[in-house]
Amino acid sequence: MSHKVIDSSLKSILKVTLPMVLSAMSTNLMYLIDRLMLAGYSIDSMTASVIAGHFVSTFSFLLIGLADSAEVFVGQYNGSKQYEKLAAPTWQMIYMSAFACLPCFLIAYFSDYLNMYPSYYAKEGIAYQKILMYFAALPSIKVALAAFFIGQGKTRIIAISIAIGVLSNIFLAYFLIYEADMGCSGAAIATVISEVIQIAILAFVFFKRSNRENYRTFQNRSFNGCLFKECLRIGFPISFGNFIMIFAWYVMQITVSHVSKDEATVFGICTSLYIFFIFVAEGVNKGSAAVSANMIGCRDLGSIEKTRKTFVKISLFFGAIIAIPLVLSPEWIIRLLNMASDDISRLHSEIKICLILLAINVTIETLLYSIWGILIAGGDSKYATIVNQLCFWVIVFGPITVLYCSMRYVSVPLLYTLVACWMVCNQIILHRRYKSLKWYKRLV
């Protein structure tokens, strides 16, 4: 029986990280294409989907943050050669996702009473929100299954499942939005079907004979209370932080939508682009956590430092690549926006300013996430989450709320400038935490 060896070499790091970057890009591209399709259907539909998407993400990312903890345990088990335990963390997080189905269903059922939308976004926004909330536990099941493969560095199957899911989503979204004239509801249904397809592919490989025999993927299906609690202990700070953070973004989105329809449109467009380009940070974070967990499992601190420096170079490289379409060649984005159903040429100058800020934010966030991945691999998720939350509330949410309540002008460029300051503050504090080595402990 052969097992994948993960070390600190550039080749090994890229083998783990590049598929994760491409996978995140594919997933985020799916959401971007959905938004562009809805923009062609109606700018209001696109903006409503962005607002509703933030509401649903508040709950789905709460669950995803918990499910992600399985990756830490799989990586450390793999690094310490306890191969017979690899499937157990995945099963615990599948059970967690199953337990969450009931509250998600209740929130979806009462969506009509959770209406914070301006009147011009309410109908489409609630329809989109309701469908996705019924199935808000699906992404965490997908993440739990993916953790089994990511922790071992076997990321190709993740890329394949996402690619198939994205392609199916594109065709379904086009048919349901335009041909069936379902607008936001069609986009939501296409997203749910895509998630089901990805879960089916991962589950098929998870349960194939070689994995059942070598990693006991079926035999380890029993509920393990101790492991379940440990997964929650590692995952809860991240998941709760995600919940608070995304809910705050949702509130800010609602706030901007009440400022003016133009600002809401700019925010919706820029947020959709930000969600797409943040694939680099997401992929680097996953790769950093997977590689570092293996290094911690075999107690190799020197390799972790080498890995960190490699991820800094990778982050800067991707940041430079992203700057090309956002800063040097924004015309292609403007041309895409000109295909929208409504004339938004008056907003082009503000959008271009936001694109520059987006390029800066994505680069800083990628550097931040590379260190965050190492801290998570060491089980130090609570500290990173507390720092992230404090910086966000003091630097971003607080000032925006004060400006809005005092009837002063709130703009999207101002918001993204504050986000850049938040990221820089985060980066400085978490780098000091990394240097302290307080995160370096063995969990398994």
One Martini backbone bead per residue (centre of mass of N, CA, C, O) as a GRO file, in nm:
protein
  444
    1MET     BB    1   0.093   0.038   0.026
    2SER     BB    2   0.052   0.371  -0.079
    3HIS     BB    3   0.173   0.694   0.026
    4LYS     BB    4   0.156   1.025   0.053
    5VAL     BB    5   0.422   1.259   0.038
    6ILE     BB    6   0.480   1.549   0.243
    7ASP     BB    7   0.678   1.831   0.177
    8SER     BB    8   0.887   2.139   0.142
    9SER     BB    9   0.886   2.133  -0.143
   10LEU     BB   10   0.783   2.291  -0.421
   11LYS     BB   11   0.657   2.048  -0.561
   12SER     BB   12   0.477   1.952  -0.326
   13ILE     BB   13   0.325   2.216  -0.275
   14LEU     BB   14   0.206   2.246  -0.565
   15LYS     BB   15   0.049   1.973  -0.566
   16VAL     BB   16  -0.146   2.080  -0.343
   17THR     BB   17  -0.218   2.387  -0.419
   18LEU     BB   18  -0.306   2.417  -0.718
   19PRO     BB   19  -0.570   2.250  -0.704
   20MET     BB   20  -0.694   2.443  -0.488
   21VAL     BB   21  -0.691   2.698  -0.657
   22LEU     BB   22  -0.855   2.582  -0.896
   23SER     BB   23  -1.099   2.501  -0.731
   24ALA     BB   24  -1.168   2.781  -0.620
   25MET     BB   25  -1.196   2.912  -0.897
   26SER     BB   26  -1.430   2.738  -0.997
   27THR     BB   27  -1.633   2.805  -0.777
   28ASN     BB   28  -1.621   3.120  -0.810
   29LEU     BB   29  -1.696   3.119  -1.110
   30MET     BB   30  -1.980   3.018  -1.073
   31TYR     BB   31  -2.083   3.270  -0.918
   32LEU     BB   32  -2.005   3.480  -1.132
   33ILE     BB   33  -2.176   3.369  -1.365
   34ASP     BB   34  -2.443   3.391  -1.224
   35ARG     BB   35  -2.430   3.703  -1.191
   36LEU     BB   36  -2.401   3.769  -1.494
   37MET     BB   37  -2.664   3.638  -1.579
   38LEU     BB   38  -2.842   3.816  -1.394
   39ALA     BB   39  -2.756   4.083  -1.522
   40GLY     BB   40  -2.884   4.008  -1.800
   41TYR     BB   41  -3.169   3.988  -1.672
   42SER     BB   42  -3.101   4.167  -1.392
   43ILE     BB   43  -2.963   4.388  -1.181
   44ASP     BB   44  -3.151   4.335  -0.940
   45SER     BB   45  -3.102   4.029  -0.930
   46MET     BB   46  -2.804   4.040  -0.870
   47THR     BB   47  -2.815   4.207  -0.607
   48ALA     BB   48  -3.006   4.016  -0.456
   49SER     BB   49  -2.811   3.766  -0.465
   50VAL     BB   50  -2.585   3.894  -0.297
   51ILE     BB   51  -2.744   3.945  -0.040
   52ALA     BB   52  -2.853   3.654  -0.003
   53GLY     BB   53  -2.574   3.516  -0.009
   54HIS     BB   54  -2.481   3.636   0.260
   55PHE     BB   55  -2.694   3.507   0.436
   56VAL     BB   56  -2.632   3.208   0.372
   57SER     BB   57  -2.323   3.219   0.439
   58THR     BB   58  -2.351   3.257   0.742
   59PHE     BB   59  -2.433   2.944   0.774
   60SER     BB   60  -2.253   2.773   0.584
   61PHE     BB   61  -1.976   2.881   0.715
   62LEU     BB   62  -2.025   2.767   0.989
   63LEU     BB   63  -2.010   2.468   0.888
   64ILE     BB   64  -1.744   2.477   0.728
   65GLY     BB   65  -1.558   2.547   0.967
   66LEU     BB   66  -1.608   2.275   1.105
   67ALA     BB   67  -1.538   2.075   0.869
   68ASP     BB   68  -1.237   2.173   0.827
   69SER     BB   69  -1.110   2.025   1.079
   70ALA     BB   70  -1.061   1.747   0.945
   71GLU     BB   71  -0.798   1.824   0.793
   72VAL     BB   72  -0.609   1.835   1.037
   73PHE     BB   73  -0.637   1.535   1.125
   74VAL     BB   74  -0.562   1.399   0.860
   75GLY     BB   75  -0.280   1.529   0.835
   76GLN     BB   76  -0.167   1.420   1.108
   77TYR     BB   77  -0.217   1.122   1.056
   78ASN     BB   78  -0.045   1.110   0.800
   79GLY     BB   79   0.226   1.217   0.927
   80SER     BB   80   0.203   0.972   1.164
   81LYS     BB   81   0.090   0.700   1.022
   82GLN     BB   82  -0.246   0.686   1.086
   83TYR     BB   83  -0.430   0.551   0.847
   84GLU     BB   84  -0.681   0.415   1.001
   85LYS     BB   85  -0.797   0.731   1.085
   86LEU     BB   86  -0.873   0.919   0.835
   87ALA     BB   87  -1.202   0.886   0.824
   88ALA     BB   88  -1.322   0.982   1.098
   89PRO     BB   89  -1.344   1.296   1.071
   90THR     BB   90  -1.540   1.296   0.834
   91TRP     BB   91  -1.781   1.159   0.977
   92GLN     BB   92  -1.826   1.370   1.201
   93MET     BB   93  -1.894   1.606   0.989
   94ILE     BB   94  -2.137   1.469   0.865
   95TYR     BB   95  -2.307   1.463   1.121
   96MET     BB   96  -2.308   1.765   1.170
   97SER     BB   97  -2.460   1.832   0.905
   98ALA     BB   98  -2.713   1.669   0.969
   99PHE     BB   99  -2.794   1.827   1.229
  100ALA     BB  100  -2.825   2.111   1.058
  101CYS     BB  101  -3.081   2.077   0.879
  102LEU     BB  102  -3.313   2.179   1.058
  103PRO     BB  103  -3.235   2.482   1.103
  104CYS     BB  104  -3.220   2.545   0.799
  105PHE     BB  105  -3.515   2.483   0.736
  106LEU     BB  106  -3.641   2.692   0.929
  107ILE     BB  107  -3.513   2.945   0.805
  108ALA     BB  108  -3.635   2.902   0.525
  109TYR     BB  109  -3.939   2.895   0.605
  110PHE     BB  110  -3.893   3.202   0.753
  111SER     BB  111  -3.789   3.414   0.534
  112ASP     BB  112  -4.028   3.621   0.514
  113TYR     BB  113  -3.946   3.730   0.822
  114LEU     BB  114  -3.628   3.803   0.705
  115ASN     BB  115  -3.678   4.109   0.596
  116MET     BB  116  -3.413   4.358   0.478
  117TYR     BB  117  -3.508   4.456   0.214
  118PRO     BB  118  -3.557   4.638  -0.025
  119SER     BB  119  -3.827   4.650  -0.229
  120TYR     BB  120  -3.650   4.605  -0.507
  121TYR     BB  121  -3.528   4.305  -0.371
  122ALA     BB  122  -3.725   4.107  -0.222
  123LYS     BB  123  -3.837   3.886  -0.410
  124GLU     BB  124  -3.566   3.767  -0.522
  125GLY     BB  125  -3.411   3.737  -0.254
  126ILE     BB  126  -3.603   3.536  -0.107
  127ALA     BB  127  -3.599   3.312  -0.317
  128TYR     BB  128  -3.294   3.257  -0.305
  129GLN     BB  129  -3.269   3.213   0.002
  130LYS     BB  130  -3.464   2.976   0.046
  131ILE     BB  131  -3.335   2.757  -0.131
  132LEU     BB  132  -3.045   2.760  -0.005
  133MET     BB  133  -3.130   2.704   0.296
  134TYR     BB  134  -3.241   2.416   0.264
  135PHE     BB  135  -2.914   2.347   0.152
  136ALA     BB  136  -2.678   2.457   0.360
  137ALA     BB  137  -2.534   2.164   0.432
  138LEU     BB  138  -2.386   2.068   0.175
  139PRO     BB  139  -2.102   2.209   0.179
  140SER     BB  140  -2.003   2.057   0.443
  141ILE     BB  141  -2.005   1.775   0.322
  142LYS     BB  142  -1.799   1.835   0.103
  143VAL     BB  143  -1.569   1.923   0.297
  144ALA     BB  144  -1.545   1.659   0.456
  145LEU     BB  145  -1.466   1.484   0.212
  146ALA     BB  146  -1.224   1.658   0.115
  147ALA     BB  147  -1.040   1.626   0.370
  148PHE     BB  148  -0.942   1.337   0.312
  149PHE     BB  149  -0.767   1.435   0.061
  150ILE     BB  150  -0.614   1.694   0.152
  151GLY     BB  151  -0.455   1.567   0.400
  152GLN     BB  152  -0.290   1.383   0.169
  153GLY     BB  153  -0.263   1.549  -0.116
  154LYS     BB  154  -0.537   1.454  -0.283
  155THR     BB  155  -0.654   1.699  -0.512
  156ARG     BB  156  -0.766   1.605  -0.791
  157ILE     BB  157  -1.060   1.520  -0.718
  158ILE     BB  158  -1.150   1.802  -0.644
  159ALA     BB  159  -1.112   1.932  -0.923
  160ILE     BB  160  -1.301   1.742  -1.078
  161SER     BB  161  -1.565   1.787  -0.920
  162ILE     BB  162  -1.578   2.095  -0.966
  163ALA     BB  163  -1.573   2.102  -1.274
  164ILE     BB  164  -1.837   1.946  -1.309
  165GLY     BB  165  -2.013   2.132  -1.134
  166VAL     BB  166  -1.970   2.394  -1.296
  167LEU     BB  167  -2.073   2.301  -1.572
  168SER     BB  168  -2.356   2.226  -1.475
  169ASN     BB  169  -2.428   2.510  -1.368
  170ILE     BB  170  -2.413   2.672  -1.629
  171PHE     BB  171  -2.633   2.521  -1.788
  172LEU     BB  172  -2.860   2.540  -1.576
  173ALA     BB  173  -2.865   2.846  -1.536
  174TYR     BB  174  -2.933   2.926  -1.823
  175PHE     BB  175  -3.197   2.771  -1.846
  176LEU     BB  176  -3.345   2.880  -1.582
  177ILE     BB  177  -3.316   3.187  -1.628
  178TYR     BB  178  -3.405   3.206  -1.938
  179GLU     BB  179  -3.585   2.972  -2.049
  180ALA     BB  180  -3.760   2.956  -1.766
  181ASP     BB  181  -3.779   3.235  -1.623
  182MET     BB  182  -3.644   3.232  -1.294
  183GLY     BB  183  -3.392   3.364  -1.218
  184CYS     BB  184  -3.293   3.334  -0.901
  185SER     BB  185  -3.417   3.052  -0.869
  186GLY     BB  186  -3.250   2.917  -1.093
  187ALA     BB  187  -2.969   2.970  -0.969
  188ALA     BB  188  -3.019   2.813  -0.704
  189ILE     BB  189  -3.083   2.533  -0.825
  190ALA     BB  190  -2.814   2.499  -0.975
  191THR     BB  191  -2.636   2.504  -0.719
  192VAL     BB  192  -2.754   2.256  -0.575
  193ILE     BB  193  -2.695   2.046  -0.798
  194SER     BB  194  -2.389   2.089  -0.798
  195GLU     BB  195  -2.339   1.994  -0.507
  196VAL     BB  196  -2.448   1.705  -0.543
  197ILE     BB  197  -2.245   1.615  -0.758
  198GLN     BB  198  -1.987   1.653  -0.588
  199ILE     BB  199  -2.063   1.461  -0.359
  200ALA     BB  200  -2.093   1.205  -0.532
  201ILE     BB  201  -1.799   1.189  -0.628
  202LEU     BB  202  -1.656   1.182  -0.352
  203ALA     BB  203  -1.810   0.936  -0.237
  204PHE     BB  204  -1.723   0.730  -0.448
  205VAL     BB  205  -1.416   0.745  -0.375
  206PHE     BB  206  -1.431   0.704  -0.068
  207PHE     BB  207  -1.584   0.402  -0.123
  208LYS     BB  208  -1.378   0.264  -0.252
  209ARG     BB  209  -1.207  -0.019  -0.211
  210SER     BB  210  -0.920   0.091  -0.140
  211ASN     BB  211  -1.027   0.281   0.092
  212ARG     BB  212  -1.167   0.065   0.262
  213GLU     BB  213  -0.901  -0.102   0.312
  214ASN     BB  214  -0.678   0.128   0.388
  215TYR     BB  215  -0.892   0.356   0.554
  216ARG     BB  216  -1.176   0.278   0.662
  217THR     BB  217  -1.435   0.440   0.536
  218PHE     BB  218  -1.664   0.245   0.659
  219GLN     BB  219  -1.573   0.143   0.948
  220ASN     BB  220  -1.546   0.465   1.055
  221ARG     BB  221  -1.869   0.553   1.097
  222SER     BB  222  -1.866   0.598   1.380
  223PHE     BB  223  -1.947   0.762   1.653
  224ASN     BB  224  -1.709   1.009   1.801
  225GLY     BB  225  -1.715   1.204   2.068
  226CYS     BB  226  -1.420   1.299   2.104
  227LEU     BB  227  -1.361   1.377   1.808
  228PHE     BB  228  -1.598   1.565   1.772
  229LYS     BB  229  -1.505   1.771   1.990
  230GLU     BB  230  -1.228   1.834   1.862
  231CYS     BB  231  -1.336   1.947   1.599
  232LEU     BB  232  -1.502   2.172   1.734
  233ARG     BB  233  -1.268   2.311   1.880
  234ILE     BB  234  -1.118   2.391   1.617
  235GLY     BB  235  -1.372   2.500   1.438
  236PHE     BB  236  -1.540   2.712   1.602
  237PRO     BB  237  -1.380   2.977   1.582
  238ILE     BB  238  -1.403   2.990   1.273
  239SER     BB  239  -1.711   2.960   1.237
  240PHE     BB  240  -1.797   3.196   1.420
  241GLY     BB  241  -1.635   3.405   1.268
  242ASN     BB  242  -1.783   3.368   1.002
  243PHE     BB  243  -2.062   3.439   1.101
  244ILE     BB  244  -2.003   3.730   1.197
  245MET     BB  245  -1.869   3.839   0.941
  246ILE     BB  246  -2.093   3.781   0.726
  247PHE     BB  247  -2.315   3.930   0.874
  248ALA     BB  248  -2.175   4.203   0.856
  249TRP     BB  249  -2.175   4.211   0.547
  250TYR     BB  250  -2.478   4.198   0.521
  251VAL     BB  251  -2.535   4.463   0.670
  252MET     BB  252  -2.366   4.640   0.477
  253GLN     BB  253  -2.525   4.573   0.226
  254ILE     BB  254  -2.791   4.686   0.329
  255THR     BB  255  -2.687   4.968   0.385
  256VAL     BB  256  -2.601   5.038   0.093
  257SER     BB  257  -2.888   4.980  -0.035
  258HIS     BB  258  -3.006   5.240   0.130
  259VAL     BB  259  -2.842   5.470   0.010
  260SER     BB  260  -2.830   5.336  -0.294
  261LYS     BB  261  -2.862   5.183  -0.596
  262ASP     BB  262  -2.575   5.237  -0.704
  263GLU     BB  263  -2.413   5.131  -0.459
  264ALA     BB  264  -2.536   4.849  -0.468
  265THR     BB  265  -2.427   4.778  -0.749
  266VAL     BB  266  -2.126   4.814  -0.693
  267PHE     BB  267  -2.115   4.611  -0.461
  268GLY     BB  268  -2.215   4.366  -0.621
  269ILE     BB  269  -1.991   4.363  -0.834
  270CYS     BB  270  -1.737   4.366  -0.645
  271THR     BB  271  -1.813   4.117  -0.478
  272SER     BB  272  -1.815   3.915  -0.711
  273LEU     BB  273  -1.514   3.961  -0.785
  274TYR     BB  274  -1.395   3.900  -0.508
  275ILE     BB  275  -1.498   3.609  -0.485
  276PHE     BB  276  -1.333   3.514  -0.722
  277PHE     BB  277  -1.025   3.621  -0.654
  278ILE     BB  278  -1.009   3.466  -0.366
  279PHE     BB  279  -0.903   3.185  -0.458
  280VAL     BB  280  -0.609   3.213  -0.376
  281ALA     BB  281  -0.642   3.228  -0.068
  282GLU     BB  282  -0.797   2.961  -0.036
  283GLY     BB  283  -0.581   2.773  -0.161
  284VAL     BB  284  -0.343   2.853   0.024
  285ASN     BB  285  -0.476   2.779   0.291
  286LYS     BB  286  -0.515   2.478   0.231
  287GLY     BB  287  -0.221   2.412   0.163
  288SER     BB  288  -0.089   2.511   0.427
  289ALA     BB  289  -0.248   2.325   0.620
  290ALA     BB  290  -0.173   2.049   0.496
  291VAL     BB  291   0.135   2.067   0.511
  292SER     BB  292   0.164   2.151   0.815
  293ALA     BB  293   0.021   1.905   0.941
  294ASN     BB  294   0.234   1.703   0.845
  295MET     BB  295   0.477   1.839   0.988
  296ILE     BB  296   0.360   1.814   1.274
  297GLY     BB  297   0.323   1.504   1.274
  298CYS     BB  298   0.662   1.485   1.226
  299ARG     BB  299   0.820   1.718   1.372
  300ASP     BB  300   0.893   1.978   1.142
  301LEU     BB  301   0.986   2.299   1.177
  302GLY     BB  302   1.181   2.371   0.942
  303SER     BB  303   0.972   2.304   0.712
  304ILE     BB  304   0.764   2.520   0.788
  305GLU     BB  305   0.940   2.770   0.729
  306LYS     BB  306   0.990   2.698   0.435
  307THR     BB  307   0.693   2.698   0.359
  308ARG     BB  308   0.626   2.992   0.425
  309LYS     BB  309   0.820   3.121   0.217
  310THR     BB  310   0.690   2.992  -0.028
  311PHE     BB  311   0.403   3.121   0.013
  312VAL     BB  312   0.492   3.411  -0.024
  313LYS     BB  313   0.577   3.382  -0.322
  314ILE     BB  314   0.307   3.277  -0.425
  315SER     BB  315   0.135   3.520  -0.340
  316LEU     BB  316   0.287   3.738  -0.507
  317PHE     BB  317   0.248   3.610  -0.781
  318PHE     BB  318  -0.065   3.611  -0.783
  319GLY     BB  319  -0.095   3.915  -0.734
  320ALA     BB  320   0.031   3.999  -1.007
  321ILE     BB  321  -0.173   3.850  -1.188
  322ILE     BB  322  -0.434   3.995  -1.082
  323ALA     BB  323  -0.350   4.291  -1.165
  324ILE     BB  324  -0.399   4.278  -1.468
  325PRO     BB  325  -0.722   4.277  -1.485
  326LEU     BB  326  -0.778   4.502  -1.254
  327VAL     BB  327  -0.555   4.736  -1.338
  328LEU     BB  328  -0.439   4.712  -1.648
  329SER     BB  329  -0.732   4.548  -1.760
  330PRO     BB  330  -1.053   4.663  -1.707
  331GLU     BB  331  -1.213   4.658  -1.981
  332TRP     BB  332  -1.334   4.367  -1.977
  333ILE     BB  333  -1.526   4.422  -1.744
  334ILE     BB  334  -1.681   4.655  -1.872
  335ARG     BB  335  -1.786   4.492  -2.112
  336LEU     BB  336  -1.951   4.296  -1.944
  337LEU     BB  337  -2.132   4.516  -1.808
  338ASN     BB  338  -2.253   4.623  -2.086
  339MET     BB  339  -2.441   4.351  -2.104
  340ALA     BB  340  -2.640   4.452  -1.938
  341SER     BB  341  -2.976   4.544  -1.904
  342ASP     BB  342  -2.844   4.801  -1.783
  343ASP     BB  343  -2.729   5.125  -1.750
  344ILE     BB  344  -2.377   5.173  -1.596
  345SER     BB  345  -2.170   5.397  -1.697
  346ARG     BB  346  -2.172   5.595  -1.440
  347LEU     BB  347  -1.993   5.361  -1.266
  348HIS     BB  348  -1.704   5.307  -1.384
  349SER     BB  349  -1.507   5.480  -1.212
  350GLU     BB  350  -1.572   5.345  -0.939
  351ILE     BB  351  -1.503   5.056  -1.024
  352LYS     BB  352  -1.199   5.103  -1.089
  353ILE     BB  353  -1.117   5.174  -0.803
  354CYS     BB  354  -1.209   4.901  -0.679
  355LEU     BB  355  -1.014   4.718  -0.841
  356ILE     BB  356  -0.756   4.816  -0.708
  357LEU     BB  357  -0.839   4.739  -0.419
  358LEU     BB  358  -0.880   4.439  -0.476
  359ALA     BB  359  -0.587   4.367  -0.549
  360ILE     BB  360  -0.471   4.443  -0.275
  361ASN     BB  361  -0.651   4.264  -0.092
  362VAL     BB  362  -0.585   3.984  -0.214
  363THR     BB  363  -0.280   3.986  -0.155
  364ILE     BB  364  -0.294   4.026   0.152
  365GLU     BB  365  -0.485   3.782   0.209
  366THR     BB  366  -0.293   3.563   0.107
  367LEU     BB  367  -0.069   3.611   0.313
  368LEU     BB  368  -0.249   3.566   0.558
  369TYR     BB  369  -0.352   3.269   0.488
  370SER     BB  370  -0.076   3.127   0.505
  371ILE     BB  371  -0.048   3.166   0.814
  372TRP     BB  372  -0.325   3.063   0.904
  373GLY     BB  373  -0.280   2.767   0.816
  374ILE     BB  374  -0.061   2.707   1.029
  375LEU     BB  375  -0.226   2.768   1.285
  376ILE     BB  376  -0.448   2.562   1.230
  377ALA     BB  377  -0.262   2.309   1.221
  378GLY     BB  378  -0.191   2.378   1.542
  379GLY     BB  379  -0.477   2.473   1.681
  380ASP     BB  380  -0.479   2.818   1.655
  381SER     BB  381  -0.779   2.941   1.592
  382LYS     BB  382  -0.866   3.138   1.817
  383TYR     BB  383  -0.663   3.366   1.786
  384ALA     BB  384  -0.708   3.434   1.486
  385THR     BB  385  -1.010   3.503   1.519
  386ILE     BB  386  -0.996   3.732   1.727
  387VAL     BB  387  -0.817   3.919   1.562
  388ASN     BB  388  -0.998   3.940   1.314
  389GLN     BB  389  -1.246   4.057   1.459
  390LEU     BB  390  -1.129   4.309   1.593
  391CYS     BB  391  -1.024   4.443   1.335
  392PHE     BB  392  -1.294   4.459   1.186
  393TRP     BB  393  -1.472   4.619   1.394
  394VAL     BB  394  -1.275   4.866   1.423
  395ILE     BB  395  -1.198   4.929   1.105
  396VAL     BB  396  -1.485   4.872   0.956
  397PHE     BB  397  -1.772   4.851   1.091
  398GLY     BB  398  -1.771   5.092   1.278
  399PRO     BB  399  -1.728   5.331   1.074
  400ILE     BB  400  -1.967   5.262   0.886
  401THR     BB  401  -2.190   5.289   1.102
  402VAL     BB  402  -2.135   5.581   1.187
  403LEU     BB  403  -2.173   5.712   0.908
  404TYR     BB  404  -2.464   5.619   0.863
  405CYS     BB  405  -2.596   5.727   1.131
  406SER     BB  406  -2.477   6.034   1.056
  407MET     BB  407  -2.540   6.083   0.742
  408ARG     BB  408  -2.301   5.996   0.587
  409TYR     BB  409  -2.098   5.902   0.342
  410VAL     BB  410  -2.126   5.584   0.172
  411SER     BB  411  -1.871   5.394   0.013
  412VAL     BB  412  -1.707   5.148  -0.153
  413PRO     BB  413  -1.412   5.256  -0.154
  414LEU     BB  414  -1.405   5.301   0.150
  415LEU     BB  415  -1.456   5.012   0.236
  416TYR     BB  416  -1.198   4.886   0.086
  417THR     BB  417  -0.991   5.054   0.243
  418LEU     BB  418  -1.057   4.936   0.522
  419VAL     BB  419  -0.994   4.644   0.446
  420ALA     BB  420  -0.691   4.684   0.398
  421CYS     BB  421  -0.626   4.770   0.690
  422TRP     BB  422  -0.723   4.509   0.821
  423MET     BB  423  -0.520   4.314   0.680
  424VAL     BB  424  -0.257   4.443   0.782
  425CYS     BB  425  -0.308   4.408   1.084
  426ASN     BB  426  -0.339   4.102   1.078
  427GLN     BB  427  -0.063   4.029   0.960
  428ILE     BB  428   0.116   4.140   1.190
  429ILE     BB  429  -0.001   3.972   1.429
  430LEU     BB  430   0.023   3.677   1.306
  431HIS     BB  431   0.329   3.686   1.264
  432ARG     BB  432   0.399   3.707   1.564
  433ARG     BB  433   0.265   3.441   1.643
  434TYR     BB  434   0.438   3.258   1.472
  435LYS     BB  435   0.716   3.338   1.607
  436SER     BB  436   0.634   3.226   1.903
  437LEU     BB  437   0.523   2.909   1.886
  438LYS     BB  438   0.228   2.865   2.028
  439TRP     BB  439   0.110   2.665   1.790
  440TYR     BB  440   0.324   2.428   1.853
  441LYS     BB  441   0.125   2.139   1.846
  442ARG     BB  442   0.001   1.828   1.934
  443LEU     BB  443  -0.314   1.660   1.866
  444VAL     BB  444  -0.246   1.326   1.789
   0.00000   0.00000   0.00000
